[in-house]
Amino acid sequence: MNQIIKKIRMLEKKNNQKDMTKINNTKAETSRQMVVLNVYRANTHRNDLPRVEKFQIPVQRWMTVLDALLFAKSYLDSSIAIRYSCRMASCGSCGMKINGVPKLACYTKISELQGNTITCEPLSNFPHIRDLVTDFSQFFEHHKEMAPFIHNNNADIKDENKLSEFKQTPQDVDNYLQFSYCIKCGLCYSACPTVATDTKFPGPQALSQAYRYYADTRDDLSNRRLNAVDGKHGIWRCHFAGSCSKVCPKGVDPALGIQLLRGHIMGYSRNENKIAKLRDPT
Amino acid sequence: MKISNEWVNNRENREGIKGWLNPSRYGWERISYWFQRLTGVFLLVYFIGHVYETSSLLRGENAWNAMLEITQTPGGHIFLILVIGTSTFHSTNGIRLIFTHGGKGLGNPGRPDYPYDAISLNYRQRSGIWVALILAAIAMLYGSAVLFSGK
């Protein structure tokens, strides 16, 4: 028994070391005193010609791109338009293109970026409003199309005394949990090459959410979701460029969800009995 | 709820095809996507040319021989080598995509942990892309050895 515990501890230690090496390798940091922040400026409603404004920002340790933008807004030009809220990669408001790649400004440290110039532009594939702010209406409409909620006719939501509770195994939860971490920041939608050319394509976020609810054993709206994605501009337009998963800041891996959902439609995967059992209220 | 036409027709700020032109921003999977499209378009052009070439048979032996002469020039050889390379890459990478499009070889969903590496962009996919690229290179080398040696 002791030997087994010893072995488990050794394996854990080995895995922790591996993880730390992985983290250290992925986040090579660069230290510098000042950076030039190039900020895209334009007001669509005033038909402004787009221009890039440069700001000299003093760099502090752990400073994020959002901190740099807020420094510029506080001390250099208060008219810069940015959308942000939580500053901790939970709300998904501060998505923008940083050096050409969609990222969350609050989740991107300046020390992770190479060079002395940082370029901030609004997200591609979203209609532009002003400076770094874009319109998410279309994106949210695609999300709503997928019926992003659990629907179950067996659930008794009216009788408070007879509260319905569904049984799910940890494996049932693992099937959809990572897709439920989506914060709707729109980075995947901005990176997707199909969204770039097809306005009716729901995009990686909406499709992966369709899978998130499809894979949930408590839900019984699968057919509606499959009908929503199975169209000329639907799931078949995804060609697995993987860019959505590459830019996702929460590890949702939308490309995986899309391919798994397509696997179910094509019959690659078994459509197992989906409905979770109701717990006996007595 | 139906999506309004106003929204879906709004093409403002869309990257369009120019978004494909810099595939290096998003890693090997995006490069493979770009190659797959590029080789697909090239093979379509070749296919149309090939149908035109073989249809010259209808105009007699001389017309057919004249058409074959074009492929015997250095330019014709280079074009055929490109056809060999693109068709090898397109078919090998296409077989990989047939599996991935059904969710095979991508791994299982789990609980994401920092630094949140996507499991679908795993070593199996990257190896598949490299195998397709290496096979295409080998096929092109073999093709050029055969075509330019004149045997």
Interface residues (C-beta under 8 A of the other chain):
Chain A: K22 I23 T26 K27 T44 G100 V101 P122 S124 N125 F126 P127 H128 T134 S137 Q138 E141 H142 K144 E145 D174 N175 Y176 L177 Q178 F179 Y181 A191 P193 V195 A196 T197 T199 K200 A215 H239 F240 A241 G242 S243 S245 K246 V247 C248 P249 K250 G251 V252 D253 A255 L256 G257 Q259 L260 R262 G263 H264 M266 Y268 S269
Chain B: M1 I3 S4 W7 V8 N9 N10 R11 E12 N13 R14 E15 G16 I17 G19 W20 N22 R25 Y26 G27 E29 R30 Y33 Q36 R37 L97 T100 H101 G102 G103 K104 L106 G107 N108 P109 G110 R111 P112 D113 Y114 P115 Y116 D117 A118 I119 S120 L121 Q125
